[in-house]
């Protein structure tokens, strides 16, 4: 899509995981760059200024959970596609996340390539 800048917001307090996910997004076509945040507060501040096209949020963050962060991001950008990441023991939140408009929930142990492919699809990137 010419004239559009595609930015992905990756929010996770694990630096190595965030870096690995960023590498997956940068390796393929479509996204111009990634914004990284370690907390919900940092993510809100960066999103307000840089307007990402898609957000990848960890369920567990140091200052708020991913559901609360998703709610705050939706207030600013109602159409922002949001994907949630969970650790194995957090799948109890999947139903609630989907009911709150999260596009999809992925386990951190699953194939993250599927997450990246879904993010590209919702943005119309092939």
Residue frames as qw, qx, qy, qz and C-alpha x, y, z in Angstrom:
[[0.000, 0.890, 0.456, 0.000, 0.00, 0.00, 0.00],
 [0.472, 0.360, 0.000, 0.805, 1.85, 3.03, -1.29],
 [0.113, -0.627, 0.026, -0.771, 2.08, 6.07, 0.94],
 [0.761, -0.590, -0.078, -0.259, 1.45, 4.12, 4.13],
 [0.168, 0.540, -0.738, 0.368, 4.06, 3.57, 6.80],
 [0.851, -0.299, -0.378, -0.208, 3.55, 0.27, 8.60],
 [0.008, 0.531, -0.649, 0.544, 4.77, 0.30, 12.18],
 [0.750, -0.322, -0.573, -0.077, 4.38, -2.58, 14.63],
 [0.306, -0.664, 0.413, -0.543, 4.32, -1.94, 18.38],
 [0.749, -0.043, -0.649, 0.125, 5.83, -4.80, 20.42],
 [0.367, -0.660, 0.314, -0.576, 5.19, -4.63, 24.17],
 [0.917, -0.195, -0.337, 0.082, 6.92, -7.15, 26.42],
 [0.368, -0.879, 0.293, -0.079, 9.14, -6.69, 29.47],
 [0.841, -0.202, 0.404, 0.297, 11.51, -9.47, 28.29],
 [0.083, 0.781, -0.362, -0.502, 14.22, -7.77, 26.22],
 [0.214, -0.253, 0.873, 0.359, 15.37, -10.97, 24.48],
 [0.380, 0.464, 0.800, -0.026, 11.85, -12.02, 23.52],
 [0.262, 0.858, 0.165, -0.410, 11.04, -8.52, 22.21],
 [0.027, -0.655, 0.575, 0.490, 14.23, -8.51, 20.17],
 [0.301, 0.005, 0.921, 0.246, 13.51, -11.95, 18.69],
 [0.364, 0.665, 0.634, -0.154, 9.98, -10.91, 17.72],
 [0.150, 0.849, -0.121, -0.492, 11.27, -7.68, 16.18],
 [0.176, -0.403, 0.776, 0.452, 13.70, -9.74, 14.09],
 [0.370, 0.336, 0.860, 0.099, 10.80, -11.85, 12.74],
 [0.296, 0.841, 0.356, -0.279, 8.91, -8.73, 11.68],
 [0.027, 0.815, -0.349, -0.462, 11.96, -7.09, 10.11],
 [0.415, -0.204, 0.820, 0.336, 12.97, -10.25, 8.25],
 [0.365, 0.468, 0.772, 0.227, 9.89, -10.30, 6.03],
 [0.123, 0.365, 0.355, 0.852, 8.12, -7.76, 3.86],
 [0.233, -0.700, -0.591, -0.326, 5.72, -5.06, 4.83],
 [0.443, -0.845, -0.239, 0.180, 6.59, -3.41, 8.12],
 [0.345, 0.830, -0.180, 0.400, 8.76, -0.32, 7.94],
 [0.246, 0.395, -0.671, 0.577, 9.95, -0.56, 11.54],
 [0.608, -0.469, -0.639, 0.049, 9.13, -1.77, 15.04],
 [0.221, -0.670, 0.290, -0.647, 8.53, 0.24, 18.18],
 [0.622, -0.137, -0.735, 0.233, 9.43, -1.56, 21.37],
 [0.361, -0.628, 0.205, -0.658, 8.14, -0.94, 24.88],
 [0.297, 0.121, -0.877, 0.358, 8.80, -2.67, 28.21],
 [0.059, 0.325, 0.722, -0.609, 5.62, -1.49, 29.98],
 [0.177, 0.710, 0.673, 0.108, 2.07, -0.36, 29.30],
 [0.097, -0.889, -0.118, 0.432, 2.86, 3.24, 30.18],
 [0.263, -0.462, 0.539, 0.654, 5.81, 3.31, 27.79],
 [0.290, 0.289, 0.820, 0.400, 3.69, 1.69, 25.07],
 [0.115, 0.842, 0.513, -0.120, 0.91, 4.28, 25.40],
 [0.144, -0.812, 0.144, 0.547, 3.39, 7.13, 25.17],
 [0.259, -0.272, 0.699, 0.608, 5.12, 5.69, 22.09],
 [0.260, 0.472, 0.810, 0.232, 1.83, 4.77, 20.39],
 [0.064, 0.868, 0.338, -0.358, 0.47, 8.28, 20.91],
 [0.055, -0.769, 0.318, 0.552, 3.42, 9.75, 19.01],
 [0.098, -0.361, 0.797, 0.475, 4.18, 7.09, 16.40],
 [0.716, 0.275, 0.088, -0.635, 0.71, 5.64, 15.54],
 [0.228, -0.224, 0.928, 0.194, 1.44, 1.95, 14.93],
 [0.576, 0.104, -0.472, -0.660, -0.60, -0.06, 12.43],
 [0.842, -0.209, -0.479, -0.134, -0.64, -3.17, 14.65],
 [0.276, -0.664, 0.535, -0.443, 0.17, -3.93, 18.31],
 [0.766, -0.017, -0.638, 0.079, 1.58, -7.09, 19.86],
 [0.353, -0.656, 0.327, -0.582, 1.01, -7.06, 23.64],
 [0.349, 0.059, -0.887, 0.296, 2.19, -9.39, 26.36],
 [0.531, -0.618, -0.516, -0.264, -0.58, -10.30, 28.79],
 [0.660, -0.645, -0.217, 0.319, 1.68, -9.75, 31.83],
 [0.377, 0.654, -0.113, 0.646, 3.39, -6.39, 32.07],
 [0.416, -0.066, -0.566, 0.708, 4.99, -4.75, 35.10],
 [0.075, 0.074, 0.260, -0.960, 2.54, -1.83, 35.39],
 [0.657, 0.221, 0.182, -0.698, -0.74, -3.13, 33.90],
 [0.630, 0.078, 0.764, 0.113, -2.02, -6.24, 32.23],
 [0.180, -0.008, 0.650, 0.738, -2.28, -6.51, 28.46],
 [0.023, 0.647, 0.744, 0.166, -6.09, -6.27, 28.55],
 [0.159, -0.847, -0.246, 0.445, -5.94, -2.87, 30.26],
 [0.251, -0.429, 0.420, 0.759, -3.26, -1.73, 27.82],
 [0.175, 0.301, 0.781, 0.519, -5.40, -2.88, 24.88],
 [0.037, -0.810, -0.577, 0.100, -8.30, -0.87, 26.26],
 [0.205, -0.767, 0.030, 0.608, -6.14, 2.26, 26.52],
 [0.243, -0.190, 0.622, 0.719, -4.75, 1.81, 23.00],
 [0.134, 0.522, 0.788, 0.297, -8.29, 1.35, 21.62],
 [0.057, -0.849, -0.348, 0.394, -9.31, 4.70, 23.13],
 [0.136, -0.653, 0.327, 0.670, -6.57, 6.36, 21.05],
 [0.232, 0.330, -0.711, -0.576, -6.82, 4.16, 17.94],
 [0.735, 0.051, 0.396, -0.548, -10.19, 2.36, 17.77],
 [0.882, 0.401, -0.107, -0.222, -9.29, 0.32, 14.67],
 [0.044, 0.675, -0.735, 0.051, -5.81, -0.77, 15.76],
 [0.898, 0.003, -0.427, -0.110, -5.37, -4.54, 15.29],
 [0.307, -0.651, 0.592, -0.361, -4.15, -5.99, 18.59],
 [0.829, 0.060, -0.556, -0.010, -2.63, -9.43, 19.21],
 [0.573, -0.688, 0.327, -0.303, -2.06, -10.78, 22.72],
 [0.566, 0.345, -0.727, 0.179, 0.83, -12.98, 23.82],
 [0.729, -0.558, 0.162, -0.361, 0.52, -15.26, 26.83],
 [0.002, 0.422, -0.894, 0.147, 2.69, -17.65, 28.77],
 [0.341, -0.109, -0.918, -0.171, 1.32, -21.19, 29.16],
 [0.164, -0.368, -0.796, 0.453, -0.52, -20.56, 32.43],
 [0.120, 0.340, 0.165, -0.918, -2.37, -17.47, 31.19],
 [0.095, -0.167, -0.762, -0.619, -4.74, -18.99, 28.65],
 [0.038, -0.586, -0.738, 0.332, -7.60, -18.34, 31.07],
 [0.033, 0.607, 0.069, -0.791, -7.47, -14.80, 29.69],
 [0.163, 0.019, 0.719, 0.676, -7.97, -15.85, 26.06],
 [0.014, 0.628, 0.761, 0.164, -11.78, -15.80, 26.12],
 [0.149, -0.834, -0.288, 0.446, -11.86, -12.45, 27.87],
 [0.245, -0.429, 0.384, 0.780, -9.26, -11.01, 25.48],
 [0.117, 0.233, 0.767, 0.586, -11.26, -12.08, 22.43],
 [0.067, -0.752, -0.655, 0.027, -14.47, -10.71, 23.95],
 [0.196, -0.802, -0.083, 0.559, -12.73, -7.35, 24.38],
 [0.521, 0.839, -0.005, -0.159, -11.82, -7.13, 20.71],
 [0.322, -0.590, 0.670, 0.316, -8.32, -8.58, 20.71],
 [0.624, 0.458, -0.430, -0.464, -7.81, -10.00, 17.20],
 [0.899, 0.054, -0.434, 0.004, -6.09, -13.20, 18.36],
 [0.547, -0.718, 0.408, -0.136, -4.22, -14.67, 21.31],
 [0.772, 0.415, -0.468, 0.114, -0.93, -16.55, 20.85],
 [0.828, -0.527, 0.048, 0.186, 1.19, -18.53, 23.26],
 [0.021, -0.868, 0.471, 0.156, 4.80, -17.41, 23.48],
 [0.520, -0.294, 0.789, 0.139, 5.72, -21.06, 22.99],
 [0.723, 0.524, 0.445, -0.071, 3.77, -21.36, 19.71],
 [0.588, 0.252, 0.384, 0.666, 5.07, -20.66, 16.24],
 [0.070, -0.687, -0.158, 0.706, 5.57, -16.90, 16.28],
 [0.109, -0.056, 0.620, 0.775, 5.77, -16.92, 12.48],
 [0.050, -0.575, -0.790, -0.208, 1.97, -17.46, 12.56],
 [0.176, -0.769, -0.346, 0.508, 1.60, -14.33, 14.70],
 [0.160, -0.447, 0.326, 0.818, 3.66, -12.31, 12.23],
 [0.058, 0.207, 0.790, 0.574, 1.67, -13.69, 9.28],
 [0.089, -0.717, -0.689, 0.064, -1.59, -12.72, 10.99],
 [0.174, -0.709, -0.101, 0.676, -0.30, -9.21, 11.66],
 [0.112, -0.200, 0.556, 0.799, 0.64, -8.83, 7.99],
 [0.012, 0.419, 0.841, 0.341, -2.78, -10.13, 6.91],
 [0.089, -0.784, -0.547, 0.280, -4.79, -7.67, 9.03],
 [0.119, -0.689, 0.124, 0.704, -2.69, -4.83, 7.60],
 [0.703, 0.675, 0.131, -0.180, -3.16, -6.02, 4.01],
 [0.000, 0.738, -0.640, -0.212, 0.52, -6.83, 3.59],
 [0.975, 0.184, 0.022, -0.123, 1.33, -9.81, 1.39]]
